[in-house]
């Protein structure tokens, strides 16, 4: 998985890869040449007292060393450019893929996990590539070249390398094999830490209101300690790796000095050759140590690559049609034709046999108990999710045959959670219509009963809005979200419990202002308050995912027990208050 991902994305930077390979090859060749020159100085310069020879070969060593450093610096530059480019492309493709997901796929992965995969997981891949640019090419060349050069300068000591290198490789492989499950556990537990922290930051008001700080601190402590335990487990294995490498390295050098010293004494090996052999052994084992350092990062990067590939390989259940068609009728007509929605693996559907029609210029209200499927039903119209059976038609065409952008361009959606983006009041309203003029923005705010408090703000339309709209109240947030939908003048309005934070007076004024603006549009309202939907042209009553009532208020009060129960419960509450 890791190899496939790297090859796919790194192929876009072939020139950088080629430059890194060539430059690292030159740098490594220069590094391997230096011990031979050093041996030559010892045997032919120092031993014979030839100062001129020492200076000449020493000058040549400076040139070779300078070439080595220059090539390594340039190679690292190109390697970093390529690695950072891969990281950028991965984040881009992940975000693009996530943006195509329906609510089903987002719920499957979870928002915290998707954030971790787009940030920390990509960073691990990127870090591996940056280190790989410095190590991946150099290490094998240095190891193989060091063995060849060592055999050339001191053939009688070759058996030491034959023993040391395989032992070191086997030990590294065993340690890495143990580390892979640990890295997988680390990434999963990092998801949990992000999830808990995200919940606590988002719900900080709820936590404080119910005095749950201590409980939430314990929750975070459990997730944090779990991550720490996994990290410590992997860290112990990583800490074991370098002492093992150094132990094998030092034992190998002692063996070379011991055996080589006897060979120098009997004249079969020159002192310069023995010095060069020690340098090559150091280079060989250093290359293995560098490879082991890279190998420590590879298991975690492999787990990250697997998690990234899971997202990239997941197709959205909401698929763009290959040959989209246009509306065959008025785009303000919405028709549910036996629509059903079922989550994968669920025993029972969330919605079943949804059959009704919404005409332009009419208002359809959807009511029902909590969990009856109201929000899910609303989500079928703009294809936030797709019906698993039956169909939903807009403008006489099945929404699955329409281009999603064309479909959503005729819809103004106010979601159950009125989310605002960081920016200004104007930028949030213009999210519905980017080219809206200031006059259009103010008109949308007037209809949404938001112009009064916006004018009272210090900077008016340019007043900053924090992420999520946390700098305004819940009612103000809802009204700005309504203005965002109104400003685009859509053919279909979808209000998903969008008036719940408004007082009765503001609710009435808003609905009165909306009425002339929506005379030619289809309006679908999910509401909890009966007073909001009493004047609707038709009311759809849901119970456990089924339609148990369909008609006007007066008819349903007498004919639909579920609706009657909702009305009576609200009247009882009103009388008590």
C-alpha positions, -999 to 999 in steps of 0.1 A, spaced: 0 0 0 28 24 10 48 16 -22 18 20 -45 9 54 -29 44 68 -31 50 56 -67 16 70 -78 23 105 -64 61 106 -67 58 99 -104 45 134 -108 80 146 -97 102 124 -119 127 152 -126 133 158 -89 136 120 -83 161 117 -111 181 146 -98 182 131 -63 193 97 -76 221 111 -97 234 136 -71 232 111 -43 251 85 -64 279 111 -71 280 121 -34 281 85 -22 308 76 -48 329 105 -35 324 94 1 335 58 -8 366 72 -26 378 92 4 391 62 26 411 49 -4 428 83 -7 434 83 30 450 49 28 471 61 -1 484 90 20 493 68 49 511 41 28 528 63 2 530 97 20 532 93 58 551 60 58 577 74 33 578 109 47 568 124 13 552 158 23 546 168 -13 526 136 -19 506 142 13 497 178 3 488 168 -33 465 139 -23 452 159 6 442 187 -18 425 162 -40 406 148 -9 393 184 -2 380 186 -38 363 152 -35 348 162 -1 335 195 -15 318 177 -44 302 153 -19 288 181 3 276 201 -27 258 171 -43 242 161 -9 229 197 -3 214 200 -38 200 164 -36 183 172 -3 168 204 -18 152 185 -47 142 157 -24 124 181 -1 107 198 -30 94 165 -43 83 153 -8 65 185 0 48 184 -34 36 148 -26 22 160 7 4 189 -10 -11 166 -36 -22 141 -10 -40 167 11 -56 181 -20 -69 147 -32 -81 138 3 -101 170 7 -115 166 -28 -125 130 -20 -141 139 13 -160 167 -3 -177 141 -26 -187 120 4 -223 118 15 -234 119 51 -231 81 51 -194 80 43 -185 109 66 -203 90 94 -185 58 86 -150 73 89 -159 100 115 -148 136 113 -119 133 138 -104 104 118 -108 123 85 -90 153 100 -61 130 113 -58 113 80 -56 146 62 -30 161 85 -9 137 107 -11 108 83 0 129 53 28 144 74 42 109 82 43 101 45 59 135 38 85 130 65 94 95 52 100 110 17 121 138 30 143 114 50 142 89 21 157 115 -2 188 117 20 190 80 29 172 57 5 196 62 -24 227 67 -3 223 37 20 223 8 -5 250 24 -26 272 30 5 266 -5 18 273 -23 -15 301 1 -24 317 -3 10 317 -41 8 333 -40 -27 359 -14 -17 366 -33 16 372 -65 -3 395 -47 -27 417 -30 -1 418 -60 24 405 -93 10 417 -112 40 392 -94 63 362 -100 41 348 -128 63 341 -103 91 318 -84 68 301 -116 57 291 -122 93 284 -87 106 261 -74 78 236 -103 77 234 -103 116 226 -66 116 200 -70 89 182 -99 106 181 -80 140 167 -49 123 140 -69 105 128 -85 137 126 -52 155 106 -36 126 83 -65 125 73 -60 161 69 -22 156 43 -23 128 13 -33 150 24 -7 175 23 21 149 -12 10 138 -24 12 173 -8 47 177 -27 61 147 -60 47 159 -55 60 194 -45 94 180 -79 94 163 -95 89 197 -76 118 212 -87 141 184 -123 129 187 -125 136 224 -107 169 222 -129 180 193 -161 171 212 -149 190 243 -139 221 224 -172 221 204 -193 214 234 -175 235 260 -207 253 269 -225 221 276 -196 207 296 -195 238 318 -233 241 321 -236 206 335 -204 208 356 -188 179 337 -153 193 335 -139 166 358 -156 138 338 -143 152 305 -108 155 319 -110 119 328 -122 110 293 -93 128 278 -69 113 303 -80 78 293 -76 86 256 -43 104 262 -28 77 284 -39 50 258 -20 69 231 10 74 255 11 36 263 11 28 226 38 54 219 60 41 248 57 5 235 69 16 201 95 39 216 111 11 236 116 -9 204 130 22 187 153 28 216 165 -8 214 175 -4 177 204 21 180 222 3 209 220 -29 189 234 -13 158 262 3 178 270 -29 196 273 -49 163 294 -20 148 318 -18 177 322 -56 179 329 -56 142 356 -29 145 373 -47 174 374 -79 153 389 -60 123 415 -43 145 423 -76 162 426 -97 131 440 -69 110 467 -61 136 481 -96 132 481 -93 95 499 -59 96 525 -75 119 532 -103 94 532 -79 65 502 -93 46 482 -61 51 494 -25 50 485 -1 78 467 22 53 446 -7 40 436 -16 76 426 20 82 406 21 50 390 -12 59 379 3 93 365 34 75 346 12 50 331 -9 78 320 23 95 304 34 63 287 0 57 273 -1 92 264 36 91 244 29 59 226 0 77 220 24 107 206 50 83 184 24 67 173 12 101 163 48 109 143 50 77 129 16 85 116 29 119 96 55 101 84 31 73 60 10 95 42 41 107 41 56 72 28 23 59 -1 24 84 -8 60 75 -7 51 38 -32 24 44 -55 48 62 -51 74 35 -58 48 8 -90 38 26 -103 73 21 -91 77 -15 -105 43 -25 -139 49 -10 -165 59 -35 -193 81 -25 -228 66 -24 -239 98 -41 -225 94 -76 -225 120 -104 -244 107 -134 -223 98 -164 -247 116 -187 -267 141 -166 -300 153 -180 -319 185 -173 -352 193 -156 -382 182 -176 -406 204 -158 -407 232 -132 -377 228 -109 -399 238 -80 -418 205 -81 -405 179 -57 -419 144 -57 -412 114 -35 -419 81 -52 -418 53 -26 -385 66 -14 -366 45 12 -334 50 30 -315 23 49 -280 25 64 -256 -3 54 -261 -34 76 -292 -19 93 -321 -43 100 -348 -18 94 -348 13 71 -348 48 85 -374 58 60 -398 37 39 -425 42 13 -422 80 13 -448 91 -13 -460 127 -16 -457 157 -39 -447 193 -33 -459 220 -58 -444 254 -64 -461 281 -44 -470 257 -16 -456 249 18 -452 214 31 -444 208 67 -429 176 81 -435 168 118 -429 138 139 -412 126 171 -375 127 176 -358 100 154 -387 96 130 -365 105 100 -374 141 93 -338 153 87 -330 122 67 -361 129 45 -349 165 39 -314 152 29 -328 132 0 -338 163 -20 -303 179 -25 -287 144 -26 -268 148 7 -278 111 8 -294 89 -19 -325 68 -15 -317 31 -13 -351 23 -28 -377 42 -47 -367 77 -59 -370 115 -54 -377 137 -84 -371 174 -88 -385 192 -118 -399 159 -131 -364 142 -132 -349 117 -107 -323 136 -87 -298 108 -94 -299 117 -131 -294 154 -125 -260 171 -123 -256 177 -85 -245 212 -90 -275 220 -112 -298 204 -86 -284 222 -57 -284 255 -75 -322 256 -73 -322 247 -36 -319 269 -6 -311 247 25 -311 258 61 -297 228 80 -307 218 115 -274 230 128 -271 266 116 -233 265 108 -215 297 100 -180 300 85 -152 322 97 -153 355 79 -178 383 80 -216 387 81 -215 395 44 -192 366 34 -215 342 52 -246 355 35 -229 355 1 -221 318 6 -256 314 -9 -249 338 -38 -212 349 -43 -221 378 -66 -248 392 -44 -247 430 -41 -249 448 -7 -285 457 -14 -294 420 -20 -276 410 12 -295 436 32 -328 425 17 -321 389 26 -312 400 61 -344 420 63 -365 390 53 -347 368 78 -353 394 106 -315 398 109 -310 433 96 -317 450 129 -290 433 149 -265 434 120 -269 472 118 -263 474 155 -230 456 151 -199 479 151 -189 471 115 -222 461 100 -218 437 71 -181 436 77 -184 424 113 -162 393 119 -178 360 125 -159 333 143 -158 297 131 -191 280 137 -207 313 144 -198 312 181 -196 350 183 -234 354 178 -263 339 196 -282 308 185 -312 328 172 -289 352 153 -270 323 139 -303 308 126 -314 340 110 -281 345 93 -283 309 79 -319 317 67 -306 349 50 -279 328 33 -306 306 17 -329 335 9 -303 356 -10 -301 330 -38 -338 331 -45 -341 293 -50 -369 274 -65 -370 251 -34 -366 261 2 -357 234 27 -359 245 64 -347 218 87 -360 229 121 -347 263 113 -370 284 136 -364 265 168 -342 292 184 -366 320 176 -391 334 199 -428 333 188 -429 369 178 -397 368 156 -409 335 142 -442 350 131 -425 381 116 -400 360 97 -427 337 82 -447 367 72 -417 383 55 -409 350 38 -444 344 24 -442 369 -6 -407 358 -14 -416 322 -17 -449 325 -36 -434 309 -67 -412 284 -48 -417 251 -31 -412 253 7 -405 222 28 -403 229 66 -393 205 93 -407 219 125 -413 210 161 -438 238 169 -473 233 156 -478 271 155 -451 273 128 -468 249 104 -506 253 111 -510 273 79 -491 248 57 -507 236 25 -500 200 36 -484 184 66 -465 151 65 -466 133 98 -438 108 103 -436 80 129 -407 55 129 -398 63 93 -434 59 79 -460 84 68 -489 81 92 -507 113 82 -509 136 52 -531 166 49 -539 200 64 -539 209 100 -577 208 106 -580 174 90 -551 158 107 -562 170 142 -593 148 138 -580 120 116 -543 114 127 -538 102 163 -500 109 161 -505 145 150 -533 150 176 -510 138 203 -483 163 192 -508 191 192 -523 183 225 -489 179 242 -479 213 230 -512 229 241 -507 213 275 -472 228 278 -485 262 267 -513 261 294 -488 251 321 -465 280 312 
